[in-house]
Amino acid sequence: MGKIVSNFFISLDGVVESPDKWHFPYFDDAMGSIISEGMETSTAFLMGRKLYHEWSSYWPEQGPDVPFSEFINTIPKYVLSTTLSDPTWQNTTVFSDDVAARVRAMKDRTDGDVAMSGSAVTARWLLANSLLDELGLLVHPIAVGSGQRLFEDAATYPLELLSSSTLDTGVLHLRYAPAS
């Protein structure tokens, strides 16, 4: 049985939106290794409709010389959406009805990790439906001030710390699981 692992670049004030505007000054080889390790254990990628639309308009056009493109273009992708009906990005399956049951069935058939990133709404939905197994955060030492936060207007979710480390850039690498 696979597990769903959600990963985020996140600011100290909880912002996960538009990391392209604040994340890159903190990217280094250590962070690259963390991201590569996550990709190595992932056998599928889960996303919401909005992220699908953003990424499917960019990644299929990128060649293998662009980092991350070969991974995301070849891995099986699962999109949670009641409105997307005809995905054009290769290896994409849409879960549009009985979504929670279909995600559970997908986890049961998967041998590795199912990566999920880029959507706070999807992460909160997974937590609310007891489908998220692990939450990985790369907490950047910056307060962004505005933008969507991972847990804005969310229910209370007790979490258990699995591991923590500090990168030389001051970024904290934290891994959590829903508390038992």
N, C-alpha and C positions, 0 to 999 in steps of 0.2 A: 504494500500500500504506500502510495506517495504522500507527500505532505506539501501544503501550500505555504510558501515562504514569501512574505512581502518585504520589500526593501525600499528604503527612502533615503535621499539626501534631505536633511532637515536642519533648519536653523535653530538657534537656542530658544527663539520665541515660537517654535512649533510650525513655522511656515515650510510647506513642501512645494508650493507653486513656483514655477519658473526658476528652477535651480540653475539654469543656464545663465542667469543674471548675477548669481552670487557664489556659486559652487566652485568654479574652476581655479581661483587662486589657491584653493586648499587641496587640489588634486595632486597626488604624488605617486611614486612607485608603490608605496605601501597600500594606498587606497586602490590602486590598479590591481594589486594582488588580491585584495578582498573581493573586488568585483569579478575578477577572473575565476576565483575559487567558486563563487556562487554560480557562475555560468557553467562551470565544469560539472556541477551536480544537478543542474536543471535539465529536465527532459521535456518540458512543456512550458508555455508562457501564457498567463491569464491576464486579461485586460478588460476594461470597460469600453463602451462604444466611442466615447470621446477620444480616448487615447488611441484606439484603433484608427479612427479617422486621421488623427495627427500623424501617427507613425506610418500608416499605409500610404500616405501621400509623399513620404520621404524615403523610407528605408528600401523599398523594392528597387529604387533607382540607383542605390549605392552599390558599388562593386566590392569585391573581397578585400581590396586594399584599404577600405574604410573600416576602422575598428568597430566592432559590434555588429556590422552588417551581415556577415556570414552567419553569425549566431542567430540573430533575430529573423533573418529571411528563411532559414532552413528549419528552425525548431517548430513543432506543432504549436499553433496559437489557438486559444479559446477566448471568445469574446462574449461577455455578458451583456445582452442587449435585447430589448423587446421591439426595437425599430430597425435594426440592421438585418437585411434579409439576403443579400447577395454579395458576400465578401469576395473581393478580387485578389487579395494578397494570398500567395501560395500557402498551403498548409493551415488554413484558417477554418475553424468550426465555430458557428454561432450557437450559443445557448439562449434561446428566446422564450421557452416555456418551461415551467417547472424547473427553474434555474438552479435552486439549491439542490434538488435531487440529482440533477445532471452533473453538477460540480462534485457532489459526493461520489457518484458513479465513476467520474473521471479520475478522482483521487484513488479509488479502489483499483483501477486498472493500470495506474501509473507506478513505475518502479522507482523513479527518482523524485527530485523536488519539482514542484510546479512553481516557477518564479512569478511574482506579481509585483509590479512597480508602476509608479507614475500616477496613481489615482487614489486620493484620500477617500473618495466616495466608495470605491470598490473595496478598499481595505476595511472601512467601517462596516460595509454590508457583509463582508466575510466574517468579521468578528461577531456581528449581530446574529449570524446564522451558524455560529460555532464551526466555521469552516477554515479559519486561519490557524495554522499550526505554529508559525514562528514569524516574528516581526524583527527585521534587521534595520537599525537606524545608524546612519553616519551623521552624527550631530556636529554641525559646523559652529565654530566659535564666532558667530555673527548674529546680530538681531536684525532681521530684515524689515520688520515693522508692519508690512502689509502683505496680503496674499492669503491664499487658502491654507488653513492649518490642518494638520493631520486629524486632530480630534475636535474641531470646532462644532458646536451644537451636537455633540455626540453623547451617547449614554456612557455610563461608567463601566470601564473594562479593567478589572484587576489583572495585572501582568506579573510574571515571575521572571527575574533576570537570569538568563542562561550563561552569558559571558559578557565581559567588558574589556576594552583595551583603549589606550590613548595613542594616536598617531603623532609623529613629530610636529605636524602642522597644528596640533591642538584639537583635531577632530576626534570625537569619541566614537568608537565602534561598539554599539550595544546590541545584544540579541535577547529578545524576550519571547516568552510563550504565554498564552492565556493561562492564568492561575487555575489550578485544579479546584 
